[in-house]
Amino acid sequence: MRSGFTIIEVLVALLAASIIALMSFEYLSNVVNLETKVKIKISKDRDELNTGNIIRLDLLQSIPFLFKDEAGRKVSTPFFGNQNNTLMSFVSLSTSDNAKDKSKLRRVNYYIENDNLVRQTSLPNNKAVVLSKRVLLKDIKNYKILFGEDLSLLDEKWPNNQISNLNIKQNKSYPKLIVFSYSIEQEERVLILSTYK
C-alpha cells in the first residue's frame, strides 16, 4: 500500500481552507469598513463639538460695541441675527489673535456659503478687511437659526422689528438664546447657545 493522500482528501482539505479564507476575508473587510465609518463619524462629531465651542467662545467674548454699517453709520444694536445673508454678526474681543498692529476687537460674522458654515472675522468698522475665514461645518442642509429670550419666544431675526425698540430701551441688545438647527447627511442636529448677556 502506498503512503500519502488521495486526490479526494486533498480536494476536501483545499475546499475547507478556501471556505475559512473566504470567511476571514469577509470578516476583515467588514472590520476595515467599520473602522473607516467610525473614524468619519468621530471626525464629524469633533467638528460639530468644535463649532459649538468656537461660537460659544465668540459669544462669551462679545462686547456691546456699536460697529458701523457699509455706509459708515453706527448701527443701533451690537448684535444682528439672520440679516443681510449673515446668520450672526457681532463684535468680539479676540484673545487668540496675536497681531500687534491691529485692535483686538473683531467683527465676527457667521454665514452659509456653498452649504458650509463659515466664520469670518474682520475689523469692527471695516468689514472689507478680512482677518480670517474658516469653514466650520461642511455640507449642511435645512438650516434654521432662531433668536429670543426663551425657547417659547423665538424669532428668525434679531433684533425683531416689532420688539427692537423695546429691547434697546431695556438694554437687551443681545438675544438670550440662539437655536441653530441643521442636518448633515440626513441627520438632524440642534445647537442651543446663550449669549451670556
Biotite code that builds the C-alpha atoms (Angstrom):
import biotite.structure as struc

atoms = struc.array([
    struc.Atom([0.000, 0.000, 0.000], chain_id="A", res_id=1, res_name="MET", atom_name="CA", element="C"),
    struc.Atom([1.209, 3.485, -0.820], chain_id="A", res_id=2, res_name="ARG", atom_name="CA", element="C"),
    struc.Atom([1.571, 6.208, 1.742], chain_id="A", res_id=3, res_name="SER", atom_name="CA", element="C"),
    struc.Atom([0.170, 9.702, 1.050], chain_id="A", res_id=4, res_name="GLY", atom_name="CA", element="C"),
    struc.Atom([-3.109, 11.451, 0.472], chain_id="A", res_id=5, res_name="PHE", atom_name="CA", element="C"),
    struc.Atom([-5.668, 10.611, -2.112], chain_id="A", res_id=6, res_name="THR", atom_name="CA", element="C"),
    struc.Atom([-6.918, 13.219, -4.533], chain_id="A", res_id=7, res_name="ILE", atom_name="CA", element="C"),
    struc.Atom([-10.254, 13.323, -2.703], chain_id="A", res_id=8, res_name="ILE", atom_name="CA", element="C"),
    struc.Atom([-8.562, 14.080, 0.630], chain_id="A", res_id=9, res_name="GLU", atom_name="CA", element="C"),
    struc.Atom([-6.518, 16.881, -0.971], chain_id="A", res_id=10, res_name="VAL", atom_name="CA", element="C"),
    struc.Atom([-9.631, 18.385, -2.583], chain_id="A", res_id=11, res_name="LEU", atom_name="CA", element="C"),
    struc.Atom([-11.559, 18.273, 0.705], chain_id="A", res_id=12, res_name="VAL", atom_name="CA", element="C"),
    struc.Atom([-8.662, 19.957, 2.518], chain_id="A", res_id=13, res_name="ALA", atom_name="CA", element="C"),
    struc.Atom([-8.444, 22.669, -0.175], chain_id="A", res_id=14, res_name="LEU", atom_name="CA", element="C"),
    struc.Atom([-12.208, 23.231, -0.003], chain_id="A", res_id=15, res_name="LEU", atom_name="CA", element="C"),
    struc.Atom([-12.095, 23.628, 3.794], chain_id="A", res_id=16, res_name="ALA", atom_name="CA", element="C"),
    struc.Atom([-9.138, 26.028, 3.558], chain_id="A", res_id=17, res_name="ALA", atom_name="CA", element="C"),
    struc.Atom([-10.936, 28.051, 0.876], chain_id="A", res_id=18, res_name="SER", atom_name="CA", element="C"),
    struc.Atom([-14.078, 28.397, 2.989], chain_id="A", res_id=19, res_name="ILE", atom_name="CA", element="C"),
    struc.Atom([-12.067, 29.507, 6.020], chain_id="A", res_id=20, res_name="ILE", atom_name="CA", element="C"),
    struc.Atom([-10.078, 32.003, 3.922], chain_id="A", res_id=21, res_name="ALA", atom_name="CA", element="C"),
    struc.Atom([-13.272, 33.430, 2.383], chain_id="A", res_id=22, res_name="LEU", atom_name="CA", element="C"),
    struc.Atom([-14.919, 33.881, 5.771], chain_id="A", res_id=23, res_name="MET", atom_name="CA", element="C"),
    struc.Atom([-11.765, 35.509, 7.179], chain_id="A", res_id=24, res_name="SER", atom_name="CA", element="C"),
    struc.Atom([-11.561, 37.911, 4.219], chain_id="A", res_id=25, res_name="PHE", atom_name="CA", element="C"),
    struc.Atom([-15.200, 38.992, 4.648], chain_id="A", res_id=26, res_name="GLU", atom_name="CA", element="C"),
    struc.Atom([-14.683, 39.479, 8.374], chain_id="A", res_id=27, res_name="TYR", atom_name="CA", element="C"),
    struc.Atom([-11.526, 41.547, 7.864], chain_id="A", res_id=28, res_name="LEU", atom_name="CA", element="C"),
    struc.Atom([-13.084, 43.694, 5.122], chain_id="A", res_id=29, res_name="SER", atom_name="CA", element="C"),
    struc.Atom([-16.097, 44.374, 7.381], chain_id="A", res_id=30, res_name="ASN", atom_name="CA", element="C"),
    struc.Atom([-13.749, 45.383, 10.191], chain_id="A", res_id=31, res_name="VAL", atom_name="CA", element="C"),
    struc.Atom([-11.875, 47.772, 7.878], chain_id="A", res_id=32, res_name="VAL", atom_name="CA", element="C"),
    struc.Atom([-15.153, 49.291, 6.595], chain_id="A", res_id=33, res_name="ASN", atom_name="CA", element="C"),
    struc.Atom([-16.449, 49.679, 10.152], chain_id="A", res_id=34, res_name="LEU", atom_name="CA", element="C"),
    struc.Atom([-13.204, 51.324, 11.243], chain_id="A", res_id=35, res_name="GLU", atom_name="CA", element="C"),
    struc.Atom([-13.449, 53.816, 8.358], chain_id="A", res_id=36, res_name="THR", atom_name="CA", element="C"),
    struc.Atom([-17.079, 54.653, 9.203], chain_id="A", res_id=37, res_name="LYS", atom_name="CA", element="C"),
    struc.Atom([-16.237, 55.120, 12.891], chain_id="A", res_id=38, res_name="VAL", atom_name="CA", element="C"),
    struc.Atom([-13.323, 57.439, 12.067], chain_id="A", res_id=39, res_name="LYS", atom_name="CA", element="C"),
    struc.Atom([-15.534, 59.552, 9.773], chain_id="A", res_id=40, res_name="ILE", atom_name="CA", element="C"),
    struc.Atom([-18.265, 59.740, 12.445], chain_id="A", res_id=41, res_name="LYS", atom_name="CA", element="C"),
    struc.Atom([-15.753, 60.719, 15.140], chain_id="A", res_id=42, res_name="ILE", atom_name="CA", element="C"),
    struc.Atom([-14.295, 63.390, 12.857], chain_id="A", res_id=43, res_name="SER", atom_name="CA", element="C"),
    struc.Atom([-17.747, 64.867, 12.122], chain_id="A", res_id=44, res_name="LYS", atom_name="CA", element="C"),
    struc.Atom([-18.732, 64.798, 15.788], chain_id="A", res_id=45, res_name="ASP", atom_name="CA", element="C"),
    struc.Atom([-15.437, 66.503, 16.670], chain_id="A", res_id=46, res_name="ARG", atom_name="CA", element="C"),
    struc.Atom([-16.076, 69.188, 14.034], chain_id="A", res_id=47, res_name="ASP", atom_name="CA", element="C"),
    struc.Atom([-19.568, 69.807, 15.422], chain_id="A", res_id=48, res_name="GLU", atom_name="CA", element="C"),
    struc.Atom([-18.294, 69.966, 19.004], chain_id="A", res_id=49, res_name="LEU", atom_name="CA", element="C"),
    struc.Atom([-15.509, 72.358, 17.990], chain_id="A", res_id=50, res_name="ASN", atom_name="CA", element="C"),
    struc.Atom([-18.019, 74.524, 16.088], chain_id="A", res_id=51, res_name="THR", atom_name="CA", element="C"),
    struc.Atom([-20.224, 74.813, 19.158], chain_id="A", res_id=52, res_name="GLY", atom_name="CA", element="C"),
    struc.Atom([-17.223, 75.694, 21.316], chain_id="A", res_id=53, res_name="ASN", atom_name="CA", element="C"),
    struc.Atom([-15.962, 78.335, 18.858], chain_id="A", res_id=54, res_name="ILE", atom_name="CA", element="C"),
    struc.Atom([-19.379, 80.014, 18.677], chain_id="A", res_id=55, res_name="ILE", atom_name="CA", element="C"),
    struc.Atom([-19.772, 79.865, 22.470], chain_id="A", res_id=56, res_name="ARG", atom_name="CA", element="C"),
    struc.Atom([-16.363, 81.440, 22.994], chain_id="A", res_id=57, res_name="LEU", atom_name="CA", element="C"),
    struc.Atom([-17.124, 84.196, 20.480], chain_id="A", res_id=58, res_name="ASP", atom_name="CA", element="C"),
    struc.Atom([-20.438, 84.911, 22.215], chain_id="A", res_id=59, res_name="LEU", atom_name="CA", element="C"),
    struc.Atom([-18.815, 84.838, 25.642], chain_id="A", res_id=60, res_name="LEU", atom_name="CA", element="C"),
    struc.Atom([-16.197, 87.364, 24.476], chain_id="A", res_id=61, res_name="GLN", atom_name="CA", element="C"),
    struc.Atom([-18.700, 89.576, 22.640], chain_id="A", res_id=62, res_name="SER", atom_name="CA", element="C"),
    struc.Atom([-18.872, 93.187, 23.717], chain_id="A", res_id=63, res_name="ILE", atom_name="CA", element="C"),
    struc.Atom([-21.589, 95.842, 23.250], chain_id="A", res_id=64, res_name="PRO", atom_name="CA", element="C"),
    struc.Atom([-19.681, 97.659, 20.514], chain_id="A", res_id=65, res_name="PHE", atom_name="CA", element="C"),
    struc.Atom([-21.822, 99.548, 18.021], chain_id="A", res_id=66, res_name="LEU", atom_name="CA", element="C"),
    struc.Atom([-19.941, 98.943, 14.781], chain_id="A", res_id=67, res_name="PHE", atom_name="CA", element="C"),
    struc.Atom([-20.601, 100.773, 11.539], chain_id="A", res_id=68, res_name="LYS", atom_name="CA", element="C"),
    struc.Atom([-22.567, 99.558, 8.559], chain_id="A", res_id=69, res_name="ASP", atom_name="CA", element="C"),
    struc.Atom([-21.366, 99.627, 4.941], chain_id="A", res_id=70, res_name="GLU", atom_name="CA", element="C"),
    struc.Atom([-22.363, 103.323, 4.652], chain_id="A", res_id=71, res_name="ALA", atom_name="CA", element="C"),
    struc.Atom([-20.255, 104.269, 7.696], chain_id="A", res_id=72, res_name="GLY", atom_name="CA", element="C"),
    struc.Atom([-23.213, 104.878, 10.038], chain_id="A", res_id=73, res_name="ARG", atom_name="CA", element="C"),
    struc.Atom([-23.239, 103.461, 13.571], chain_id="A", res_id=74, res_name="LYS", atom_name="CA", element="C"),
    struc.Atom([-25.802, 100.728, 13.959], chain_id="A", res_id=75, res_name="VAL", atom_name="CA", element="C"),
    struc.Atom([-28.375, 100.687, 16.772], chain_id="A", res_id=76, res_name="SER", atom_name="CA", element="C"),
    struc.Atom([-27.520, 97.294, 18.284], chain_id="A", res_id=77, res_name="THR", atom_name="CA", element="C"),
    struc.Atom([-24.267, 95.348, 18.760], chain_id="A", res_id=78, res_name="PRO", atom_name="CA", element="C"),
    struc.Atom([-25.764, 92.025, 17.626], chain_id="A", res_id=79, res_name="PHE", atom_name="CA", element="C"),
    struc.Atom([-27.514, 91.156, 14.377], chain_id="A", res_id=80, res_name="PHE", atom_name="CA", element="C"),
    struc.Atom([-29.085, 87.810, 13.671], chain_id="A", res_id=81, res_name="GLY", atom_name="CA", element="C"),
    struc.Atom([-30.176, 86.443, 10.304], chain_id="A", res_id=82, res_name="ASN", atom_name="CA", element="C"),
    struc.Atom([-29.880, 89.699, 8.392], chain_id="A", res_id=83, res_name="GLN", atom_name="CA", element="C"),
    struc.Atom([-28.139, 90.596, 5.123], chain_id="A", res_id=84, res_name="ASN", atom_name="CA", element="C"),
    struc.Atom([-27.288, 86.936, 4.346], chain_id="A", res_id=85, res_name="ASN", atom_name="CA", element="C"),
    struc.Atom([-25.433, 86.640, 7.653], chain_id="A", res_id=86, res_name="THR", atom_name="CA", element="C"),
    struc.Atom([-26.572, 84.248, 10.380], chain_id="A", res_id=87, res_name="LEU", atom_name="CA", element="C"),
    struc.Atom([-24.912, 86.267, 13.166], chain_id="A", res_id=88, res_name="MET", atom_name="CA", element="C"),
    struc.Atom([-22.810, 89.399, 13.290], chain_id="A", res_id=89, res_name="SER", atom_name="CA", element="C"),
    struc.Atom([-21.298, 90.961, 16.413], chain_id="A", res_id=90, res_name="PHE", atom_name="CA", element="C"),
    struc.Atom([-18.040, 92.318, 17.801], chain_id="A", res_id=91, res_name="VAL", atom_name="CA", element="C"),
    struc.Atom([-15.885, 90.117, 19.982], chain_id="A", res_id=92, res_name="SER", atom_name="CA", element="C"),
    struc.Atom([-12.664, 90.609, 21.875], chain_id="A", res_id=93, res_name="LEU", atom_name="CA", element="C"),
    struc.Atom([-10.125, 88.275, 20.301], chain_id="A", res_id=94, res_name="SER", atom_name="CA", element="C"),
    struc.Atom([-7.774, 86.573, 22.728], chain_id="A", res_id=95, res_name="THR", atom_name="CA", element="C"),
    struc.Atom([-6.287, 84.199, 20.167], chain_id="A", res_id=96, res_name="SER", atom_name="CA", element="C"),
    struc.Atom([-5.050, 86.791, 17.684], chain_id="A", res_id=97, res_name="ASP", atom_name="CA", element="C"),
    struc.Atom([-1.500, 87.981, 18.269], chain_id="A", res_id=98, res_name="ASN", atom_name="CA", element="C"),
    struc.Atom([-1.455, 90.748, 15.646], chain_id="A", res_id=99, res_name="ALA", atom_name="CA", element="C"),
    struc.Atom([0.258, 93.675, 17.336], chain_id="A", res_id=100, res_name="LYS", atom_name="CA", element="C"),
    struc.Atom([-0.556, 96.245, 14.637], chain_id="A", res_id=101, res_name="ASP", atom_name="CA", element="C"),
    struc.Atom([-4.353, 95.835, 14.838], chain_id="A", res_id=102, res_name="LYS", atom_name="CA", element="C"),
    struc.Atom([-7.013, 96.143, 17.515], chain_id="A", res_id=103, res_name="SER", atom_name="CA", element="C"),
    struc.Atom([-8.050, 93.060, 19.469], chain_id="A", res_id=104, res_name="LYS", atom_name="CA", element="C"),
    struc.Atom([-11.667, 93.805, 18.555], chain_id="A", res_id=105, res_name="LEU", atom_name="CA", element="C"),
    struc.Atom([-13.058, 91.669, 15.745], chain_id="A", res_id=106, res_name="ARG", atom_name="CA", element="C"),
    struc.Atom([-16.340, 91.762, 13.902], chain_id="A", res_id=107, res_name="ARG", atom_name="CA", element="C"),
    struc.Atom([-17.379, 88.124, 13.807], chain_id="A", res_id=108, res_name="VAL", atom_name="CA", element="C"),
    struc.Atom([-19.706, 87.021, 11.027], chain_id="A", res_id=109, res_name="ASN", atom_name="CA", element="C"),
    struc.Atom([-21.230, 83.586, 10.684], chain_id="A", res_id=110, res_name="TYR", atom_name="CA", element="C"),
    struc.Atom([-22.822, 82.772, 7.343], chain_id="A", res_id=111, res_name="TYR", atom_name="CA", element="C"),
    struc.Atom([-23.603, 79.942, 4.949], chain_id="A", res_id=112, res_name="ILE", atom_name="CA", element="C"),
    struc.Atom([-21.533, 79.673, 1.774], chain_id="A", res_id=113, res_name="GLU", atom_name="CA", element="C"),
    struc.Atom([-21.924, 76.719, -0.616], chain_id="A", res_id=114, res_name="ASN", atom_name="CA", element="C"),
    struc.Atom([-23.681, 74.665, 2.102], chain_id="A", res_id=115, res_name="ASP", atom_name="CA", element="C"),
    struc.Atom([-20.815, 75.320, 4.540], chain_id="A", res_id=116, res_name="ASN", atom_name="CA", element="C"),
    struc.Atom([-20.996, 77.202, 7.844], chain_id="A", res_id=117, res_name="LEU", atom_name="CA", element="C"),
    struc.Atom([-18.276, 79.864, 7.670], chain_id="A", res_id=118, res_name="VAL", atom_name="CA", element="C"),
    struc.Atom([-16.792, 82.018, 10.437], chain_id="A", res_id=119, res_name="ARG", atom_name="CA", element="C"),
    struc.Atom([-15.187, 85.220, 9.201], chain_id="A", res_id=120, res_name="GLN", atom_name="CA", element="C"),
    struc.Atom([-13.519, 87.933, 11.255], chain_id="A", res_id=121, res_name="THR", atom_name="CA", element="C"),
    struc.Atom([-12.790, 91.464, 10.132], chain_id="A", res_id=122, res_name="SER", atom_name="CA", element="C"),
    struc.Atom([-12.005, 94.816, 11.666], chain_id="A", res_id=123, res_name="LEU", atom_name="CA", element="C"),
    struc.Atom([-15.008, 96.104, 13.653], chain_id="A", res_id=124, res_name="PRO", atom_name="CA", element="C"),
    struc.Atom([-15.631, 99.161, 11.492], chain_id="A", res_id=125, res_name="ASN", atom_name="CA", element="C"),
    struc.Atom([-14.309, 97.860, 8.195], chain_id="A", res_id=126, res_name="ASN", atom_name="CA", element="C"),
    struc.Atom([-15.931, 94.625, 7.057], chain_id="A", res_id=127, res_name="LYS", atom_name="CA", element="C"),
    struc.Atom([-13.848, 94.684, 3.868], chain_id="A", res_id=128, res_name="ALA", atom_name="CA", element="C"),
    struc.Atom([-10.627, 93.967, 5.812], chain_id="A", res_id=129, res_name="VAL", atom_name="CA", element="C"),
    struc.Atom([-10.964, 90.216, 6.326], chain_id="A", res_id=130, res_name="VAL", atom_name="CA", element="C"),
    struc.Atom([-8.613, 88.941, 9.031], chain_id="A", res_id=131, res_name="LEU", atom_name="CA", element="C"),
    struc.Atom([-9.622, 85.286, 8.995], chain_id="A", res_id=132, res_name="SER", atom_name="CA", element="C"),
    struc.Atom([-12.065, 82.983, 7.272], chain_id="A", res_id=133, res_name="LYS", atom_name="CA", element="C"),
    struc.Atom([-12.708, 79.401, 8.310], chain_id="A", res_id=134, res_name="ARG", atom_name="CA", element="C"),
    struc.Atom([-15.190, 76.714, 7.288], chain_id="A", res_id=135, res_name="VAL", atom_name="CA", element="C"),
    struc.Atom([-16.582, 75.194, 10.495], chain_id="A", res_id=136, res_name="LEU", atom_name="CA", element="C"),
    struc.Atom([-19.124, 72.697, 9.156], chain_id="A", res_id=137, res_name="LEU", atom_name="CA", element="C"),
    struc.Atom([-19.374, 71.232, 5.664], chain_id="A", res_id=138, res_name="LYS", atom_name="CA", element="C"),
    struc.Atom([-22.393, 70.086, 3.674], chain_id="A", res_id=139, res_name="ASP", atom_name="CA", element="C"),
    struc.Atom([-25.112, 71.344, 5.986], chain_id="A", res_id=140, res_name="ILE", atom_name="CA", element="C"),
    struc.Atom([-28.694, 71.377, 4.760], chain_id="A", res_id=141, res_name="LYS", atom_name="CA", element="C"),
    struc.Atom([-32.066, 72.593, 6.029], chain_id="A", res_id=142, res_name="ASN", atom_name="CA", element="C"),
    struc.Atom([-30.516, 75.105, 8.406], chain_id="A", res_id=143, res_name="TYR", atom_name="CA", element="C"),
    struc.Atom([-32.551, 77.483, 10.501], chain_id="A", res_id=144, res_name="LYS", atom_name="CA", element="C"),
    struc.Atom([-31.500, 79.940, 13.177], chain_id="A", res_id=145, res_name="ILE", atom_name="CA", element="C"),
    struc.Atom([-33.787, 81.464, 15.794], chain_id="A", res_id=146, res_name="LEU", atom_name="CA", element="C"),
    struc.Atom([-33.225, 84.121, 18.455], chain_id="A", res_id=147, res_name="PHE", atom_name="CA", element="C"),
    struc.Atom([-35.108, 85.067, 21.616], chain_id="A", res_id=148, res_name="GLY", atom_name="CA", element="C"),
    struc.Atom([-35.382, 85.491, 25.335], chain_id="A", res_id=149, res_name="GLU", atom_name="CA", element="C"),
    struc.Atom([-36.632, 81.938, 25.992], chain_id="A", res_id=150, res_name="ASP", atom_name="CA", element="C"),
    struc.Atom([-37.354, 78.793, 23.992], chain_id="A", res_id=151, res_name="LEU", atom_name="CA", element="C"),
    struc.Atom([-41.064, 79.568, 23.668], chain_id="A", res_id=152, res_name="SER", atom_name="CA", element="C"),
    struc.Atom([-40.492, 83.065, 22.184], chain_id="A", res_id=153, res_name="LEU", atom_name="CA", element="C"),
    struc.Atom([-38.083, 82.631, 19.288], chain_id="A", res_id=154, res_name="LEU", atom_name="CA", element="C"),
    struc.Atom([-37.894, 84.700, 16.114], chain_id="A", res_id=155, res_name="ASP", atom_name="CA", element="C"),
    struc.Atom([-35.973, 84.323, 12.852], chain_id="A", res_id=156, res_name="GLU", atom_name="CA", element="C"),
    struc.Atom([-34.310, 87.757, 13.094], chain_id="A", res_id=157, res_name="LYS", atom_name="CA", element="C"),
    struc.Atom([-32.569, 89.796, 15.748], chain_id="A", res_id=158, res_name="TRP", atom_name="CA", element="C"),
    struc.Atom([-33.416, 92.485, 16.500], chain_id="A", res_id=159, res_name="PRO", atom_name="CA", element="C"),
    struc.Atom([-37.015, 91.780, 15.651], chain_id="A", res_id=160, res_name="ASN", atom_name="CA", element="C"),
    struc.Atom([-38.674, 94.847, 14.110], chain_id="A", res_id=161, res_name="ASN", atom_name="CA", element="C"),
    struc.Atom([-41.639, 94.588, 16.482], chain_id="A", res_id=162, res_name="GLN", atom_name="CA", element="C"),
    struc.Atom([-39.588, 94.477, 19.668], chain_id="A", res_id=163, res_name="ILE", atom_name="CA", element="C"),
    struc.Atom([-36.261, 96.047, 18.731], chain_id="A", res_id=164, res_name="SER", atom_name="CA", element="C"),
    struc.Atom([-37.019, 99.495, 20.197], chain_id="A", res_id=165, res_name="ASN", atom_name="CA", element="C"),
    struc.Atom([-38.259, 97.929, 23.428], chain_id="A", res_id=166, res_name="LEU", atom_name="CA", element="C"),
    struc.Atom([-35.173, 95.703, 23.639], chain_id="A", res_id=167, res_name="ASN", atom_name="CA", element="C"),
    struc.Atom([-32.794, 98.613, 23.092], chain_id="A", res_id=168, res_name="ILE", atom_name="CA", element="C"),
    struc.Atom([-34.554, 100.675, 25.769], chain_id="A", res_id=169, res_name="LYS", atom_name="CA", element="C"),
    struc.Atom([-34.342, 97.744, 28.198], chain_id="A", res_id=170, res_name="GLN", atom_name="CA", element="C"),
    struc.Atom([-30.676, 97.208, 27.278], chain_id="A", res_id=171, res_name="ASN", atom_name="CA", element="C"),
    struc.Atom([-31.494, 93.816, 25.728], chain_id="A", res_id=172, res_name="LYS", atom_name="CA", element="C"),
    struc.Atom([-29.420, 94.282, 22.639], chain_id="A", res_id=173, res_name="SER", atom_name="CA", element="C"),
    struc.Atom([-28.420, 90.589, 22.620], chain_id="A", res_id=174, res_name="TYR", atom_name="CA", element="C"),
    struc.Atom([-30.780, 87.640, 22.454], chain_id="A", res_id=175, res_name="PRO", atom_name="CA", element="C"),
    struc.Atom([-30.574, 85.407, 25.477], chain_id="A", res_id=176, res_name="LYS", atom_name="CA", element="C"),
    struc.Atom([-30.813, 82.229, 23.383], chain_id="A", res_id=177, res_name="LEU", atom_name="CA", element="C"),
    struc.Atom([-29.792, 81.210, 19.885], chain_id="A", res_id=178, res_name="ILE", atom_name="CA", element="C"),
    struc.Atom([-31.114, 77.961, 18.411], chain_id="A", res_id=179, res_name="VAL", atom_name="CA", element="C"),
    struc.Atom([-29.310, 76.733, 15.291], chain_id="A", res_id=180, res_name="PHE", atom_name="CA", element="C"),
    struc.Atom([-30.807, 73.638, 13.671], chain_id="A", res_id=181, res_name="SER", atom_name="CA", element="C"),
    struc.Atom([-29.410, 71.906, 10.597], chain_id="A", res_id=182, res_name="TYR", atom_name="CA", element="C"),
    struc.Atom([-28.908, 68.494, 9.063], chain_id="A", res_id=183, res_name="SER", atom_name="CA", element="C"),
    struc.Atom([-25.760, 66.731, 7.929], chain_id="A", res_id=184, res_name="ILE", atom_name="CA", element="C"),
    struc.Atom([-26.167, 63.572, 5.847], chain_id="A", res_id=185, res_name="GLU", atom_name="CA", element="C"),
    struc.Atom([-29.870, 63.429, 6.746], chain_id="A", res_id=186, res_name="GLN", atom_name="CA", element="C"),
    struc.Atom([-29.159, 63.579, 10.491], chain_id="A", res_id=187, res_name="GLU", atom_name="CA", element="C"),
    struc.Atom([-30.961, 66.430, 12.240], chain_id="A", res_id=188, res_name="GLU", atom_name="CA", element="C"),
    struc.Atom([-28.860, 68.463, 14.679], chain_id="A", res_id=189, res_name="ARG", atom_name="CA", element="C"),
    struc.Atom([-29.744, 71.278, 17.066], chain_id="A", res_id=190, res_name="VAL", atom_name="CA", element="C"),
    struc.Atom([-27.265, 73.595, 18.745], chain_id="A", res_id=191, res_name="LEU", atom_name="CA", element="C"),
    struc.Atom([-28.678, 75.752, 21.575], chain_id="A", res_id=192, res_name="ILE", atom_name="CA", element="C"),
    struc.Atom([-26.437, 78.641, 22.539], chain_id="A", res_id=193, res_name="LEU", atom_name="CA", element="C"),
    struc.Atom([-26.568, 81.512, 25.002], chain_id="A", res_id=194, res_name="SER", atom_name="CA", element="C"),
    struc.Atom([-25.069, 84.953, 24.556], chain_id="A", res_id=195, res_name="THR", atom_name="CA", element="C"),
    struc.Atom([-24.319, 85.048, 28.311], chain_id="A", res_id=196, res_name="TYR", atom_name="CA", element="C"),
    struc.Atom([-25.790, 88.554, 28.413], chain_id="A", res_id=197, res_name="LYS", atom_name="CA", element="C"),
])
